[in-house]
Amino acid sequence: MYPARGGAGGPAAAAGGFMPHSLAEQQDKDKLNTDSGAVDSGFHSGYNLSSDNFTSSSSVAAEPAIQQSSASQQQQHKQVVEEDSQTFDSGVALDSSDKMRMSDMTDLCKSLLQLQMSRKEAKSNPWEPYFLQNDDGDTYLHLAIIHENVEVAAKLIRGATRTWLDIQNDIGQTALHLAVLTEQARIVRWLLVAGAKPGVRDIEGNTALHLACLHRRNECAKQLLTPLSLAELQTSPAVQQSPTKLPQDLEQWNYNGKRCVHIAAETSNIELLRYLVSAGADVNSREGKAGLTPLHIAIENGNEPLVNFLLDECPKLRLEAVTYAGLTAYQLAVIQHNQTLQNGLKRRGAEPLSPPESDEETDESDDSMDDEQISSYYGSNAFGSNFAGLSTINVA
């Protein structure tokens, strides 16, 4: 149901980053598809973010149904919103994430459509209750993205202020993080156009772009790396004054000391690494733990296609860059006993240096000489002779 709590390092993330859907949730989803009628939750709706309203066949078809909804249903929804607003405390408004089950999505979508029709007449911002947080720190926007309900997510993005788009849940995920994890590139772009900040870190220090690299979300990464066009800026007057900077700072480390280029190299994602380098990422940057560059990572993994890409398509690549241990790419290939990579590096001009002697051998040779040196030293040293003479003193 949810992207795995704990980020990319957890066991669920290793399996794709998502918890499996239960049978009950699937039944709820089937019920939504049946009950929602003309409400479209797919990517084929044709939203127009530049207009004051979201124009889609689903919204047009849903309005008559909304106008015919009973007064009791509207009163019931109003009561729920009022109760949630009254219980707001330190950013937590909802009792639990169960309040946003899939079966609730239909009613929420209808409520948002009704709210959209009357938003101009409202004195205060009527969207605020939808951005209060539940016990997990999720807003309705977080949950709509998790459930991949494009209809609801699109309307919430349109109604949100810029600061609401960057609300983080209890593990630091913004709506942008979740859009990447659920591989919804279209929502990623809508969030960026609306003013979401791409450089926000989650609990493990990962930005949305780090997650795109970790989980091979190449299409989402392209959206994060492509600057906003003039046409996109014109759709949001607020963003025109302070446009979202794209791409983000590509040299950001996560809390494991890795930049996006390092993650792309580790996952052997040549296509994404090509995007990053074209966008201005430093192909020679060193990660924070061992000082490995993408070339060092490729050699450590014996990844010949990646090594060839770096040597052939990255003119700024420095062959003699060293790790924190002082090893060049060629020396690392020698340690790996990879003759193919050694030959490839030499052909491109790498200096064929031998690796330095290991510290273990030096320590062993030093230790084996210490005892002999000490005995011979004190045997010939003045202090040694004096100490030796003490043994002949007759203590009577």
N, C-alpha and C positions, 0 to 999 in steps of 0.2 A: 504493500500500500504506500509506504513512504520510502524515499531514498534512505539508504542505510544511515542511521545515527552513528556518529563517530567518524564520518568522512571517508576519504579514500583508503585509509589505512586499515579499516575494519575487515572482518571476514566476509561480510556481505558485499563490500565494495569489490573484493577480489572476484566475486562472481558476477559483477556487472553493476554493483552499487545500488541494487533495489531489493526490497523485501518482496517475497512472492505474494500474489493476490490470493486471498482466501476465497472459498466457495461462496460465502455470504456476500463478499464484496462484488464478486462477479454477478450474483443475482441482483444486487442493488444496481449494478451498471446496466444489466439487461432491463431492469425496471425503468431506469432513466431513459433508455433508448425508446421504450414503449410509451412512457408517460409524456415525454417532452414534445411529442408531436412534431411540429415544424421547427422546433428549436434545434439548431445545427451546432454540434460541438466539434466539427472537423475543420480541416484547413481550407475547405472549398467554399467558405462563406463569402469571401470577397470583401473584407472589411476595408473601410476607407478612414484611416486615422486622421486625415487632414480635415475632415468635416466635423461639425459640432456634434453630430450623431454618428454612431457606427451604422453604416448602410449595409445591410445584408438581407438576403431573402428570408432568413430565419427571423430577424427582428421585425420585419414588416408583417410576416405571417403571425407572429406571436402577439402583436399589439391588440387585435380584436379580442383575443382570448383573455388578455389582461383586463381590458375594459369590462368584460363580462364576468370577471371573478367576483365572488360573493364578498359582501362586506365583512363577513365573519373571518374569512381567510386573511383579508388585509389587516383587520384588527388584531388577529393572532400574530401575524408577522411583526406588526408594530410593537406589540407587547414584548415579543422576544428581543427585539432590538433595544427597547427601553430597559429591559432587565439586564441585558449585557452591558449597556452603558452605565447602569447604576452600580454594577459589580466590578467596574474597572478599577484595578488597583495595581500600581507599579507595572503597567504595561500588560497585565493579564486580565482579560475580560471574560473569556469563555471558560466553562467548567472543565471541559475536556475536548479532545480532538474528535470525539464521537458526535459532536454537534454539527460536524461538517461531513457527514457520510454521503456517499454517492447519491442516495435517494433524496437528499436535501438539495441537490444541485438544480433540479428543475424549478423548485419554488424560489431559490435564490436568483436564478436567471430571470424569472418573471418579475421578481421584485426589483431587480436592477433595471429592467426595461421600463417599468413603471416609474422608477426614480429618475431615469434619464429624461422622461417626458416632462417632469415637473422641476428639474434642477434649476432652471432659470428663475423660477419664482421663489426658490428657497433662499432665505436670508443667510443661514449658516450652512456650512458644508455638510450636505446630507450623506456623504460617502464615508465620513469618519468612523461610524460604527463597524464598517466592514474591514477596517484596518486596525482594530483592537486585536490583541494577541491571546491565544488560548494557552493551556498549560504547557505546551511544547514551544511556545513562542511564535507559533504560526498565525498568520492573518488569513483571511479568506482568499487573498491573492496567492499566498503560498499553497494553500490547499487546492485551489482551482488548478494551479499548474501541476501539482502532484497528481491530481486525478485527470490531467490532460483535458480539461474542459476549456476549450479555446473560447467559447462564447462568453463564459463568465470572466475568464482572465482578461480578455480584450476590453470588456466594459470597465473592469476595475482599473486597468492601466489607464484608460481614458479619463476616468474620474479622479484618479489619485493626484495628490500634489507630489512634487519631485522627492521630497524627503521621505514620504511614505513608501516609495518604491525600494528604498534601501533598508527597510526594517529587517533586522536579523532575528532568526529564531534561536533556540537555545544552543544550537551547535554552530551558530554564526552564519547560517545560510540566508542569503537574500533571495528574492524572487529570481534574480539573474542566475544565481548558482543552480537553483532548482530547474530552471528552463534548460540549462546546459545538461544537467544530469538526466533529465527526461527527454533530451534530444529534440527539443522544439525550437528550431532555429528561427522560425517566424516570430515567436514570442520573444526570443532574445533580441531580435531587431526592434520590435515594438518598444521593449523596455529601454533600449539605448536611445531611440528617437524621443521617448518621453522624458529622458533625463536621468536614468539609472546610472549609478557610478560603477564602472567596470573593475576598479581596483580594490574593492572591499574584500577583506580576507575572512575566511571562515575559521573555525576553531583550530584547524591545522595549518593556517596561514595560506591557504589556497585561494586565489582569485577564481573567478569564473573561467578565465583562460587557462589557468593551471588545471582545472577540472576537465576542460575540453581536451587538454593534452593527455591527462591521465586515462581518460575513458575513450579516447580516439573519436571525439565528437568534432570531426573536421569541418562540417558545415557550420556548426555553431562557432567554431574558431574563426572561420572566415568572416562571419558577421561581427565578431569582436575586434577583428583586425582591420576592417574596412572603415575608413572615416565617413562621417555623415555627409551626405550630398546636400547641395543647396535646396533641392526639392524636399528632402526630409526635414531640414531645418525650418523650412517655411510652414510645415505642418504644425509646429509647436512654437508659438510666440515666446513663451517663457524660456525655451531652450535657445532661442536665437540670441538672447542677451548673454547667456553663459552656456555655450554648447558643450556637450559631452566630448571630452578629448579622446579621440580614437586614432590609432591604437593606444592602449594604456602604456604605462611604464613597463617595457618588456624586460627590464632587468630586476624586477621584483623577485625576491627569494620567498619561498614558503618557509615554514618553520623547520623543515628538513634541509634548508640551505640550497634548494634547487630552484633554478629559473626554468621558464617554459622550454627553452632549447634543450636543457638537460633531460627533462621528462620526455620530450619528443624523441630524443636519441635513445633513451632507455626503452621506450615502447616501439622502437624501430619504425617510427612514423615519418618516412621520408617526405611525403606530401605535406604534412603539417610543418615539418622543419623548413621546408622550402617556403611556405607562407610566412613563417616567423622571420627568416633571414631577409626575405623581400620587404617585410614591413619594418626592418631596421634592427632586429635583434642581433646582439653581438655573438657571432658564432665561436669566438674564442673565450667567452666568459667561463670562469671556473666556479664549480659548485662549492658550497661552503664547508663541506666536511673533509674531502680529500684533495680538493683543487682540480678535479677532473674537468676537462673541456668535453664538448660533444665528440671530438675525435678520440680522446682517451676512452670515453665510454664505449664508442663503437669498437675500438681495438680490444678492450677488456672482454666484450661480448663476442668477439670473433665475427663481427657483422661486416662482411666484405662489401655488400651492396651499399651500406651506409657509409663506409669508409670511402668508397669510390665516388659517391655523391658529394661528400665533403671535399674531396681532392679535385673533382672535376668541375663542380658548379659553384664553389665558394671561393672566389678570388682573394678574399680578405683572410682566408685561413692561414694561421701561423703554425707551421710544422714544428717549430722548435719551442713552442709553449710547453711549460713544465708544470707538473703537479706540485702539491705541497711537499712531496718527497723528492722533488727535483728530477722527475723522470720525463723525458720527451716521449712523443708518440712512438718513435722508432725503438727506444729502449724498452718501452712497455710491450711492443710486439716481440722483442727478443725474449723477454721474460715469459711471454705467452707461448714461446716456441712456434710462432706462426710465420713460417718462411714466406708465404704468399703475401701477407701484409707487409713484411719487411721489404720484399722486392718492390711492391707498389709504392711504398713511401720513398725508397731510394730513387725510383724512376722520376718521382715528382720533385726531387731535390732535397729530401731529408738527409741530414748528416748521420751516417751509420755509426753512432756512438755505442759503445758497450755499456751495459748497466753498471752502476757503481757496485763495489764489493759490499756484500751484506754485512751488517753490524755484528751478526752472530759469529762469523768467521773471525773478525777482528777481535771480538771479546775473548774468544777461546784462545787465540794466539797470545793475547796479552796476559791472560790468567796463567798460561803454562810457563811463562817466563818470570812471573813475579817472584816465586819462591827462590829460584836459582839466583836471580839478580840481587835479591835482598841478602842472601847468605854470602855471596861474593863481595857485595858492597861493604857489609859490616866486617868482613874478614880483612879488608885492606884499608878501611877508613880509620882515621885517628880515633873517632869515638868508638869504633868497633874494637880496636886494639885495647883501648882503655877498659871497655866493658869486659873484654876477654881476660884482661889482667886481674879483674876483680875475683875471678874464680880461683886465683892462686894465693889470695890474701889469707894468711893464717889467722883465724879468729880463735884465740886461745883464752 
